[in-house]
Amino acid sequence: MKKDMCIGTEMDGESTMKQTSFLVFRQESGHRKTVLFLPKLYRALLDRTQAVVTAIKNGWVELK
């Protein structure tokens, strides 16, 4: 597992967004990236590439 500090955009309900820095533990298997996240993140910046969240399960988030 890799440990990264990332910057993400947190969306709270409406269309309100704020920049959030968060610690991420990343596992890579094939082209899928899974991160453990702290606040609810719908978009994340990983490795300077914008990643879009496809699923949120048990505190783990699946990214495209």
PQR file with spaces between the fields and no chain letter, atoms N, CA, C, O and H, PARSE charges and radii, in Angstrom:
ATOM       1  N    MET     1       0.838   -1.200    0.000 -0.4000 1.5000
ATOM       2  CA   MET     1       0.000    0.000    0.000 -0.0000 2.0000
ATOM       3  C    MET     1       0.869    1.245    0.000  0.5500 1.7000
ATOM       4  O    MET     1       1.861    1.329    0.724 -0.5500 1.4000
ATOM       5  N    LYS     2       0.487    2.197   -0.811 -0.4000 1.5000
ATOM       6  CA   LYS     2       1.195    3.467   -0.875 -0.0000 2.0000
ATOM       7  C    LYS     2       0.447    4.509   -0.070  0.5500 1.7000
ATOM       8  O    LYS     2      -0.784    4.511   -0.024 -0.5500 1.4000
ATOM       9  H    LYS     2      -0.320    2.129   -1.399  0.4000 1.0000
ATOM      10  N    LYS     3       1.190    5.383    0.557 -0.4000 1.5000
ATOM      11  CA   LYS     3       0.577    6.452    1.343 -0.0000 2.0000
ATOM      12  C    LYS     3       0.847    7.773    0.627  0.5500 1.7000
ATOM      13  O    LYS     3       2.004    8.121    0.390 -0.5500 1.4000
ATOM      14  H    LYS     3       2.189    5.382    0.520  0.4000 1.0000
ATOM      15  N    ASP     4      -0.202    8.510    0.281 -0.4000 1.5000
ATOM      16  CA   ASP     4      -0.041    9.760   -0.447 -0.0000 2.0000
ATOM      17  C    ASP     4      -0.818   10.874    0.232  0.5500 1.7000
ATOM      18  O    ASP     4      -1.862   10.638    0.840 -0.5500 1.4000
ATOM      19  H    ASP     4      -1.142    8.227    0.473  0.4000 1.0000
ATOM      20  N    MET     5      -0.300   12.090    0.124 -0.4000 1.5000
ATOM      21  CA   MET     5      -1.073   13.258    0.520 -0.0000 2.0000
ATOM      22  C    MET     5      -1.633   13.842   -0.762  0.5500 1.7000
ATOM      23  O    MET     5      -0.880   14.127   -1.693 -0.5500 1.4000
ATOM      24  H    MET     5       0.548   12.282   -0.370  0.4000 1.0000
ATOM      25  N    CYS     6      -2.932   14.023   -0.823 -0.4000 1.5000
ATOM      26  CA   CYS     6      -3.586   14.483   -2.039 -0.0000 2.0000
ATOM      27  C    CYS     6      -4.455   15.689   -1.746  0.5500 1.7000
ATOM      28  O    CYS     6      -4.809   15.962   -0.599 -0.5500 1.4000
ATOM      29  H    CYS     6      -3.543   13.792   -0.067  0.4000 1.0000
ATOM      30  N    ILE     7      -4.787   16.397   -2.797 -0.4000 1.5000
ATOM      31  CA   ILE     7      -5.733   17.507   -2.704 -0.0000 2.0000
ATOM      32  C    ILE     7      -6.998   17.048   -3.406  0.5500 1.7000
ATOM      33  O    ILE     7      -6.928   16.480   -4.496 -0.5500 1.4000
ATOM      34  H    ILE     7      -4.500   16.176   -3.729  0.4000 1.0000
ATOM      35  N    GLY     8      -8.139   17.282   -2.808 -0.4000 1.5000
ATOM      36  CA   GLY     8      -9.391   16.876   -3.433 -0.0000 2.0000
ATOM      37  C    GLY     8     -10.449   17.947   -3.282  0.5500 1.7000
ATOM      38  O    GLY     8     -10.243   18.954   -2.606 -0.5500 1.4000
ATOM      39  H    GLY     8      -8.196   17.744   -1.923  0.4000 1.0000
ATOM      40  N    THR     9     -11.557   17.721   -3.908 -0.4000 1.5000
ATOM      41  CA   THR     9     -12.680   18.637   -3.813 -0.0000 2.0000
ATOM      42  C    THR     9     -13.786   17.940   -3.044  0.5500 1.7000
ATOM      43  O    THR     9     -14.225   16.853   -3.418 -0.5500 1.4000
ATOM      44  H    THR     9     -11.724   16.902   -4.457  0.4000 1.0000
ATOM      45  N    GLU    10     -14.231   18.567   -1.975 -0.4000 1.5000
ATOM      46  CA   GLU    10     -15.275   17.984   -1.140 -0.0000 2.0000
ATOM      47  C    GLU    10     -16.602   18.639   -1.500  0.5500 1.7000
ATOM      48  O    GLU    10     -16.702   19.864   -1.553 -0.5500 1.4000
ATOM      49  H    GLU    10     -13.875   19.451   -1.671  0.4000 1.0000
ATOM      50  N    MET    11     -17.611   17.823   -1.745 -0.4000 1.5000
ATOM      51  CA   MET    11     -18.928   18.363   -2.048 -0.0000 2.0000
ATOM      52  C    MET    11     -19.855   18.014   -0.898  0.5500 1.7000
ATOM      53  O    MET    11     -20.000   16.847   -0.536 -0.5500 1.4000
ATOM      54  H    MET    11     -17.529   16.827   -1.702  0.4000 1.0000
ATOM      55  N    ASP    12     -20.487   19.045   -0.321 -0.4000 1.5000
ATOM      56  CA   ASP    12     -21.399   18.769    0.787 -0.0000 2.0000
ATOM      57  C    ASP    12     -22.836   19.043    0.348  0.5500 1.7000
ATOM      58  O    ASP    12     -23.319   20.173    0.415 -0.5500 1.4000
ATOM      59  H    ASP    12     -20.368   19.994   -0.616  0.4000 1.0000
ATOM      60  N    GLY    13     -23.496   17.996   -0.098 -0.4000 1.5000
ATOM      61  CA   GLY    13     -24.915   18.080   -0.431 -0.0000 2.0000
ATOM      62  C    GLY    13     -25.237   18.854   -1.688  0.5500 1.7000
ATOM      63  O    GLY    13     -25.511   18.264   -2.732 -0.5500 1.4000
ATOM      64  H    GLY    13     -23.104   17.078   -0.153  0.4000 1.0000
ATOM      65  N    GLU    14     -25.207   20.163   -1.597 -0.4000 1.5000
ATOM      66  CA   GLU    14     -25.571   21.021   -2.731 -0.0000 2.0000
ATOM      67  C    GLU    14     -24.424   21.047   -3.731  0.5500 1.7000
ATOM      68  O    GLU    14     -23.758   20.038   -3.962 -0.5500 1.4000
ATOM      69  H    GLU    14     -24.984   20.643   -0.748  0.4000 1.0000
ATOM      70  N    SER    15     -24.207   22.214   -4.317 -0.4000 1.5000
ATOM      71  CA   SER    15     -23.121   22.335   -5.287 -0.0000 2.0000
ATOM      72  C    SER    15     -21.932   23.048   -4.649  0.5500 1.7000
ATOM      73  O    SER    15     -21.021   23.509   -5.336 -0.5500 1.4000
ATOM      74  H    SER    15     -24.748   23.034   -4.129  0.4000 1.0000
ATOM      75  N    THR    16     -21.962   23.127   -3.318 -0.4000 1.5000
ATOM      76  CA   THR    16     -20.866   23.783   -2.598 -0.0000 2.0000
ATOM      77  C    THR    16     -19.634   22.883   -2.616  0.5500 1.7000
ATOM      78  O    THR    16     -19.710   21.699   -2.287 -0.5500 1.4000
ATOM      79  H    THR    16     -22.702   22.752   -2.760  0.4000 1.0000
ATOM      80  N    MET    17     -18.510   23.456   -3.002 -0.4000 1.5000
ATOM      81  CA   MET    17     -17.281   22.668   -3.040 -0.0000 2.0000
ATOM      82  C    MET    17     -16.193   23.415   -2.295  0.5500 1.7000
ATOM      83  O    MET    17     -16.152   24.645   -2.299 -0.5500 1.4000
ATOM      84  H    MET    17     -18.449   24.418   -3.269  0.4000 1.0000
ATOM      85  N    LYS    18     -15.320   22.665   -1.659 -0.4000 1.5000
ATOM      86  CA   LYS    18     -14.154   23.288   -1.048 -0.0000 2.0000
ATOM      87  C    LYS    18     -12.952   22.375   -1.222  0.5500 1.7000
ATOM      88  O    LYS    18     -13.083   21.151   -1.258 -0.5500 1.4000
ATOM      89  H    LYS    18     -15.354   21.666   -1.655  0.4000 1.0000
ATOM      90  N    GLN    19     -11.782   22.987   -1.328 -0.4000 1.5000
ATOM      91  CA   GLN    19     -10.562   22.202   -1.486 -0.0000 2.0000
ATOM      92  C    GLN    19     -10.204   21.579   -0.139  0.5500 1.7000
ATOM      93  O    GLN    19     -10.279   22.239    0.897 -0.5500 1.4000
ATOM      94  H    GLN    19     -11.676   23.981   -1.299  0.4000 1.0000
ATOM      95  N    THR    20      -9.817   20.313   -0.163 -0.4000 1.5000
ATOM      96  CA   THR    20      -9.490   19.578    1.051 -0.0000 2.0000
ATOM      97  C    THR    20      -8.210   18.813    0.805  0.5500 1.7000
ATOM      98  O    THR    20      -8.052   18.190   -0.245 -0.5500 1.4000
ATOM      99  H    THR    20      -9.755   19.777   -1.005  0.4000 1.0000
ATOM     100  N    SER    21      -7.300   18.852    1.752 -0.4000 1.5000
ATOM     101  CA   SER    21      -6.151   17.966    1.616 -0.0000 2.0000
ATOM     102  C    SER    21      -6.412   16.765    2.518  0.5500 1.7000
ATOM     103  O    SER    21      -6.928   16.914    3.625 -0.5500 1.4000
ATOM     104  H    SER    21      -7.429   19.358    2.605  0.4000 1.0000
ATOM     105  N    PHE    22      -6.057   15.592    2.048 -0.4000 1.5000
ATOM     106  CA   PHE    22      -6.372   14.387    2.793 -0.0000 2.0000
ATOM     107  C    PHE    22      -5.301   13.342    2.568  0.5500 1.7000
ATOM     108  O    PHE    22      -4.604   13.350    1.554 -0.5500 1.4000
ATOM     109  H    PHE    22      -5.638   15.471    1.148  0.4000 1.0000
ATOM     110  N    LEU    23      -5.182   12.452    3.519 -0.4000 1.5000
ATOM     111  CA   LEU    23      -4.209   11.372    3.432 -0.0000 2.0000
ATOM     112  C    LEU    23      -4.890   10.177    2.798  0.5500 1.7000
ATOM     113  O    LEU    23      -6.029    9.851    3.134 -0.5500 1.4000
ATOM     114  H    LEU    23      -5.748   12.445    4.343  0.4000 1.0000
ATOM     115  N    VAL    24      -4.200    9.530    1.886 -0.4000 1.5000
ATOM     116  CA   VAL    24      -4.803    8.473    1.114 -0.0000 2.0000
ATOM     117  C    VAL    24      -3.885    7.246    1.156  0.5500 1.7000
ATOM     118  O    VAL    24      -2.668    7.372    1.026 -0.5500 1.4000
ATOM     119  H    VAL    24      -3.275    9.795    1.613  0.4000 1.0000
ATOM     120  N    PHE    25      -4.462    6.090    1.335 -0.4000 1.5000
ATOM     121  CA   PHE    25      -3.709    4.843    1.268 -0.0000 2.0000
ATOM     122  C    PHE    25      -4.158    4.168   -0.018  0.5500 1.7000
ATOM     123  O    PHE    25      -5.316    3.768   -0.139 -0.5500 1.4000
ATOM     124  H    PHE    25      -5.451    5.987    1.441  0.4000 1.0000
ATOM     125  N    ARG    26      -3.258    4.039   -0.970 -0.4000 1.5000
ATOM     126  CA   ARG    26      -3.658    3.611   -2.297 -0.0000 2.0000
ATOM     127  C    ARG    26      -3.212    2.178   -2.595  0.5500 1.7000
ATOM     128  O    ARG    26      -2.094    1.774   -2.275 -0.5500 1.4000
ATOM     129  H    ARG    26      -2.318    4.364   -0.872  0.4000 1.0000
ATOM     130  N    GLN    27      -4.099    1.442   -3.202 -0.4000 1.5000
ATOM     131  CA   GLN    27      -3.806    0.098   -3.676 -0.0000 2.0000
ATOM     132  C    GLN    27      -4.086    0.114   -5.156  0.5500 1.7000
ATOM     133  O    GLN    27      -5.135    0.600   -5.579 -0.5500 1.4000
ATOM     134  H    GLN    27      -5.007    1.769   -3.462  0.4000 1.0000
ATOM     135  N    GLU    28      -3.174   -0.408   -5.957 -0.4000 1.5000
ATOM     136  CA   GLU    28      -3.419   -0.436   -7.383 -0.0000 2.0000
ATOM     137  C    GLU    28      -3.458   -1.869   -7.863  0.5500 1.7000
ATOM     138  O    GLU    28      -2.551   -2.656   -7.594 -0.5500 1.4000
ATOM     139  H    GLU    28      -2.322   -0.803   -5.614  0.4000 1.0000
ATOM     140  N    SER    29      -4.517   -2.199   -8.577 -0.4000 1.5000
ATOM     141  CA   SER    29      -4.607   -3.518   -9.183 -0.0000 2.0000
ATOM     142  C    SER    29      -5.089   -3.294  -10.608  0.5500 1.7000
ATOM     143  O    SER    29      -6.242   -2.923  -10.826 -0.5500 1.4000
ATOM     144  H    SER    29      -5.254   -1.560   -8.796  0.4000 1.0000
ATOM     145  N    GLY    30      -4.231   -3.513  -11.553 -0.4000 1.5000
ATOM     146  CA   GLY    30      -4.590   -3.243  -12.939 -0.0000 2.0000
ATOM     147  C    GLY    30      -4.772   -1.757  -13.144  0.5500 1.7000
ATOM     148  O    GLY    30      -3.900   -0.969  -12.779 -0.5500 1.4000
ATOM     149  H    GLY    30      -3.295   -3.815  -11.376  0.4000 1.0000
ATOM     150  N    HIS    31      -5.894   -1.361  -13.724 -0.4000 1.5000
ATOM     151  CA   HIS    31      -6.144    0.053  -13.981 -0.0000 2.0000
ATOM     152  C    HIS    31      -7.031    0.657  -12.908  0.5500 1.7000
ATOM     153  O    HIS    31      -7.318    1.854  -12.941 -0.5500 1.4000
ATOM     154  H    HIS    31      -6.603   -2.001  -14.021  0.4000 1.0000
ATOM     155  N    ARG    32      -7.462   -0.144  -11.970 -0.4000 1.5000
ATOM     156  CA   ARG    32      -8.364    0.353  -10.930 -0.0000 2.0000
ATOM     157  C    ARG    32      -7.548    0.863   -9.740  0.5500 1.7000
ATOM     158  O    ARG    32      -6.600    0.216   -9.294 -0.5500 1.4000
ATOM     159  H    ARG    32      -7.229   -1.116  -11.943  0.4000 1.0000
ATOM     160  N    LYS    33      -7.934    2.020   -9.244 -0.4000 1.5000
ATOM     161  CA   LYS    33      -7.290    2.577   -8.056 -0.0000 2.0000
ATOM     162  C    LYS    33      -8.318    2.614   -6.945  0.5500 1.7000
ATOM     163  O    LYS    33      -9.451    3.042   -7.166 -0.5500 1.4000
ATOM     164  H    LYS    33      -8.704    2.545   -9.605  0.4000 1.0000
ATOM     165  N    THR    34      -7.945    2.177   -5.766 -0.4000 1.5000
ATOM     166  CA   THR    34      -8.835    2.232   -4.613 -0.0000 2.0000
ATOM     167  C    THR    34      -8.144    3.052   -3.537  0.5500 1.7000
ATOM     168  O    THR    34      -6.978    2.812   -3.223 -0.5500 1.4000
ATOM     169  H    THR    34      -7.025    1.830   -5.587  0.4000 1.0000
ATOM     170  N    VAL    35      -8.847    4.008   -2.977 -0.4000 1.5000
ATOM     171  CA   VAL    35      -8.237    4.831   -1.937 -0.0000 2.0000
ATOM     172  C    VAL    35      -9.094    4.829   -0.677  0.5500 1.7000
ATOM     173  O    VAL    35     -10.321    4.755   -0.731 -0.5500 1.4000
ATOM     174  H    VAL    35      -9.794    4.204   -3.232  0.4000 1.0000
ATOM     175  N    LEU    36      -8.415    4.912    0.443 -0.4000 1.5000
ATOM     176  CA   LEU    36      -9.092    5.101    1.729 -0.0000 2.0000
ATOM     177  C    LEU    36      -9.149    6.609    1.934  0.5500 1.7000
ATOM     178  O    LEU    36      -8.119    7.281    1.880 -0.5500 1.4000
ATOM     179  H    LEU    36      -7.418    4.972    0.487  0.4000 1.0000
ATOM     180  N    PHE    37     -10.328    7.138    2.165 -0.4000 1.5000
ATOM     181  CA   PHE    37     -10.415    8.589    2.231 -0.0000 2.0000
ATOM     182  C    PHE    37     -11.005    9.060    3.547  0.5500 1.7000
ATOM     183  O    PHE    37     -11.758    8.358    4.222 -0.5500 1.4000
ATOM     184  H    PHE    37     -11.164    6.591    2.209  0.4000 1.0000
ATOM     185  N    LEU    38     -10.623   10.280    3.873 -0.4000 1.5000
ATOM     186  CA   LEU    38     -11.163   10.999    5.032 -0.0000 2.0000
ATOM     187  C    LEU    38     -11.837   12.172    4.408  0.5500 1.7000
ATOM     188  O    LEU    38     -11.418   12.273    3.255 -0.5500 1.4000
ATOM     189  H    LEU    38     -10.010   10.850    3.325  0.4000 1.0000
ATOM     190  N    PRO    39     -12.579   12.964    4.647 -0.5600 1.5000
ATOM     191  CA   PRO    39     -13.916   13.397    4.356  0.2800 2.0000
ATOM     192  C    PRO    39     -14.535   12.745    3.130  0.5500 1.7000
ATOM     193  O    PRO    39     -13.870   12.010    2.400 -0.5500 1.4000
ATOM     194  N    LYS    40     -15.792   13.017    2.914 -0.4000 1.5000
ATOM     195  CA   LYS    40     -16.504   12.451    1.765 -0.0000 2.0000
ATOM     196  C    LYS    40     -16.027   13.155    0.507  0.5500 1.7000
ATOM     197  O    LYS    40     -16.326   14.327    0.277 -0.5500 1.4000
ATOM     198  H    LYS    40     -16.332   13.615    3.506  0.4000 1.0000
ATOM     199  N    LEU    41     -15.283   12.420   -0.297 -0.4000 1.5000
ATOM     200  CA   LEU    41     -14.734   13.040   -1.495 -0.0000 2.0000
ATOM     201  C    LEU    41     -15.389   12.453   -2.719  0.5500 1.7000
ATOM     202  O    LEU    41     -15.470   11.233   -2.867 -0.5500 1.4000
ATOM     203  H    LEU    41     -15.040   11.468   -0.110  0.4000 1.0000
ATOM     204  N    TYR    42     -15.851   13.306   -3.584 -0.4000 1.5000
ATOM     205  CA   TYR    42     -16.484   12.848   -4.814 -0.0000 2.0000
ATOM     206  C    TYR    42     -15.527   12.978   -5.984  0.5500 1.7000
ATOM     207  O    TYR    42     -15.678   12.310   -7.007 -0.5500 1.4000
ATOM     208  H    TYR    42     -15.785   14.297   -3.464  0.4000 1.0000
ATOM     209  N    ARG    43     -14.547   13.842   -5.818 -0.4000 1.5000
ATOM     210  CA   ARG    43     -13.503   13.957   -6.828 -0.0000 2.0000
ATOM     211  C    ARG    43     -12.163   14.010   -6.103  0.5500 1.7000
ATOM     212  O    ARG    43     -12.063   14.585   -5.019 -0.5500 1.4000
ATOM     213  H    ARG    43     -14.424   14.384   -4.987  0.4000 1.0000
ATOM     214  N    ALA    44     -11.176   13.435   -6.674 -0.4000 1.5000
ATOM     215  CA   ALA    44      -9.861   13.436   -6.041 -0.0000 2.0000
ATOM     216  C    ALA    44      -8.792   13.704   -7.081  0.5500 1.7000
ATOM     217  O    ALA    44      -8.937   13.360   -8.254 -0.5500 1.4000
ATOM     218  H    ALA    44     -11.257   12.968   -7.555  0.4000 1.0000
ATOM     219  N    LEU    45      -7.739   14.311   -6.636 -0.4000 1.5000
ATOM     220  CA   LEU    45      -6.580   14.498   -7.495 -0.0000 2.0000
ATOM     221  C    LEU    45      -5.529   13.507   -7.041  0.5500 1.7000
ATOM     222  O    LEU    45      -4.976   13.640   -5.949 -0.5500 1.4000
ATOM     223  H    LEU    45      -7.622   14.590   -5.683  0.4000 1.0000
ATOM     224  N    LEU    46      -5.247   12.513   -7.871 -0.4000 1.5000
ATOM     225  CA   LEU    46      -4.246   11.509   -7.540 -0.0000 2.0000
ATOM     226  C    LEU    46      -3.140   11.574   -8.587  0.5500 1.7000
ATOM     227  O    LEU    46      -3.406   11.542   -9.789 -0.5500 1.4000
ATOM     228  H    LEU    46      -5.696   12.405   -8.759  0.4000 1.0000
ATOM     229  N    ASP    47      -1.919   11.664   -8.125 -0.4000 1.5000
ATOM     230  CA   ASP    47      -0.786   11.710   -9.044 -0.0000 2.0000
ATOM     231  C    ASP    47      -0.967   12.758  -10.127  0.5500 1.7000
ATOM     232  O    ASP    47      -0.673   12.511  -11.296 -0.5500 1.4000
ATOM     233  H    ASP    47      -1.703   11.690   -7.148  0.4000 1.0000
ATOM     234  N    ARG    48      -1.448   13.918   -9.740 -0.4000 1.5000
ATOM     235  CA   ARG    48      -1.645   15.054  -10.639 -0.0000 2.0000
ATOM     236  C    ARG    48      -2.629   14.752  -11.768  0.5500 1.7000
ATOM     237  O    ARG    48      -2.659   15.472  -12.766 -0.5500 1.4000
ATOM     238  H    ARG    48      -1.687   14.119   -8.790  0.4000 1.0000
ATOM     239  N    THR    49      -3.426   13.705  -11.624 -0.4000 1.5000
ATOM     240  CA   THR    49      -4.431   13.361  -12.627 -0.0000 2.0000
ATOM     241  C    THR    49      -5.783   13.394  -11.952  0.5500 1.7000
ATOM     242  O    THR    49      -5.927   12.878  -10.843 -0.5500 1.4000
ATOM     243  H    THR    49      -3.401   13.120  -10.813  0.4000 1.0000
ATOM     244  N    GLN    50      -6.767   13.980  -12.580 -0.4000 1.5000
ATOM     245  CA   GLN    50      -8.102   14.034  -11.980 -0.0000 2.0000
ATOM     246  C    GLN    50      -8.741   12.659  -12.099  0.5500 1.7000
ATOM     247  O    GLN    50      -8.783   12.070  -13.180 -0.5500 1.4000
ATOM     248  H    GLN    50      -6.651   14.399  -13.480  0.4000 1.0000
ATOM     249  N    ALA    51      -9.229   12.164  -10.996 -0.4000 1.5000
ATOM     250  CA   ALA    51      -9.885   10.858  -10.966 -0.0000 2.0000
ATOM     251  C    ALA    51     -11.326   11.058  -10.535  0.5500 1.7000
ATOM     252  O    ALA    51     -11.610   11.872   -9.656 -0.5500 1.4000
ATOM     253  H    ALA    51      -9.195   12.641  -10.118  0.4000 1.0000
ATOM     254  N    VAL    52     -12.218   10.330  -11.139 -0.4000 1.5000
ATOM     255  CA   VAL    52     -13.635   10.466  -10.825 -0.0000 2.0000
ATOM     256  C    VAL    52     -14.069    9.245  -10.026  0.5500 1.7000
ATOM     257  O    VAL    52     -13.797    8.105  -10.404 -0.5500 1.4000
ATOM     258  H    VAL    52     -11.988    9.669  -11.853  0.4000 1.0000
ATOM     259  N    VAL    53     -14.745    9.505   -8.919 -0.4000 1.5000
ATOM     260  CA   VAL    53     -15.201    8.434   -8.046 -0.0000 2.0000
ATOM     261  C    VAL    53     -16.362    7.686   -8.694  0.5500 1.7000
ATOM     262  O    VAL    53     -17.318    8.305   -9.162 -0.5500 1.4000
ATOM     263  H    VAL    53     -14.966   10.430   -8.612  0.4000 1.0000
ATOM     264  N    THR    54     -16.281    6.365   -8.720 -0.4000 1.5000
ATOM     265  CA   THR    54     -17.357    5.567   -9.305 -0.0000 2.0000
ATOM     266  C    THR    54     -18.191    4.861   -8.248  0.5500 1.7000
ATOM     267  O    THR    54     -19.352    4.537   -8.499 -0.5500 1.4000
ATOM     268  H    THR    54     -15.505    5.863   -8.340  0.4000 1.0000
ATOM     269  N    ALA    55     -17.626    4.616   -7.073 -0.4000 1.5000
ATOM     270  CA   ALA    55     -18.383    3.941   -6.019 -0.0000 2.0000
ATOM     271  C    ALA    55     -17.790    4.272   -4.660  0.5500 1.7000
ATOM     272  O    ALA    55     -16.588    4.508   -4.538 -0.5500 1.4000
ATOM     273  H    ALA    55     -16.683    4.879   -6.869  0.4000 1.0000
ATOM     274  N    ILE    56     -18.638    4.288   -3.643 -0.4000 1.5000
ATOM     275  CA   ILE    56     -18.185    4.487   -2.267 -0.0000 2.0000
ATOM     276  C    ILE    56     -18.741    3.333   -1.445  0.5500 1.7000
ATOM     277  O    ILE    56     -19.955    3.181   -1.306 -0.5500 1.4000
ATOM     278  H    ILE    56     -19.615    4.097   -3.743  0.4000 1.0000
ATOM     279  N    LYS    57     -17.826    2.513   -0.895 -0.4000 1.5000
ATOM     280  CA   LYS    57     -18.268    1.356   -0.108 -0.0000 2.0000
ATOM     281  C    LYS    57     -17.442    1.250    1.164  0.5500 1.7000
ATOM     282  O    LYS    57     -16.215    1.168    1.105 -0.5500 1.4000
ATOM     283  H    LYS    57     -16.840    2.637   -1.008  0.4000 1.0000
ATOM     284  N    ASN    58     -18.096    1.250    2.291 -0.4000 1.5000
ATOM     285  CA   ASN    58     -17.437    1.037    3.587 -0.0000 2.0000
ATOM     286  C    ASN    58     -16.196    1.906    3.784  0.5500 1.7000
ATOM     287  O    ASN    58     -15.160    1.428    4.246 -0.5500 1.4000
ATOM     288  H    ASN    58     -19.092    1.316    2.339  0.4000 1.0000
ATOM     289  N    GLY    59     -16.312    3.171    3.432 -0.4000 1.5000
ATOM     290  CA   GLY    59     -15.180    4.065    3.631 -0.0000 2.0000
ATOM     291  C    GLY    59     -14.105    3.942    2.571  0.5500 1.7000
ATOM     292  O    GLY    59     -13.124    4.684    2.598 -0.5500 1.4000
ATOM     293  H    GLY    59     -17.153    3.559    3.056  0.4000 1.0000
ATOM     294  N    TRP    60     -14.272    3.015    1.635 -0.4000 1.5000
ATOM     295  CA   TRP    60     -13.335    2.899    0.517 -0.0000 2.0000
ATOM     296  C    TRP    60     -14.002    3.482   -0.698  0.5500 1.7000
ATOM     297  O    TRP    60     -15.221    3.405   -0.851 -0.5500 1.4000
ATOM     298  H    TRP    60     -15.070    2.412    1.613  0.4000 1.0000
ATOM     299  N    VAL    61     -13.204    4.064   -1.561 -0.4000 1.5000
ATOM     300  CA   VAL    61     -13.738    4.750   -2.714 -0.0000 2.0000
ATOM     301  C    VAL    61     -13.096    4.128   -3.954  0.5500 1.7000
ATOM     302  O    VAL    61     -11.890    3.881   -3.971 -0.5500 1.4000
ATOM     303  H    VAL    61     -12.214    4.127   -1.437  0.4000 1.0000
ATOM     304  N    GLU    62     -13.878    3.879   -4.968 -0.4000 1.5000
ATOM     305  CA   GLU    62     -13.322    3.331   -6.205 -0.0000 2.0000
ATOM     306  C    GLU    62     -13.227    4.433   -7.236  0.5500 1.7000
ATOM     307  O    GLU    62     -14.187    5.168   -7.466 -0.5500 1.4000
ATOM     308  H    GLU    62     -14.858    4.080   -4.955  0.4000 1.0000
ATOM     309  N    LEU    63     -12.069    4.546   -7.856 -0.4000 1.5000
ATOM     310  CA   LEU    63     -11.830    5.604   -8.823 -0.0000 2.0000
ATOM     311  C    LEU    63     -11.638    5.008  -10.210  0.5500 1.7000
ATOM     312  O    LEU    63     -11.096    3.915  -10.369 -0.5500 1.4000
ATOM     313  H    LEU    63     -11.288    3.949   -7.670  0.4000 1.0000
ATOM     314  N    LYS    64     -12.089    5.747  -11.196 -0.4000 1.5000
ATOM     315  CA   LYS    64     -11.868    5.340  -12.588 -0.0000 2.0000
ATOM     316  C    LYS    64     -10.393    5.388  -12.883  0.5500 1.7000
ATOM     317  O    LYS    64      -9.977    5.084  -14.001 -0.5500 1.4000
ATOM     318  H    LYS    64     -12.530    6.636  -11.066  0.4000 1.0000
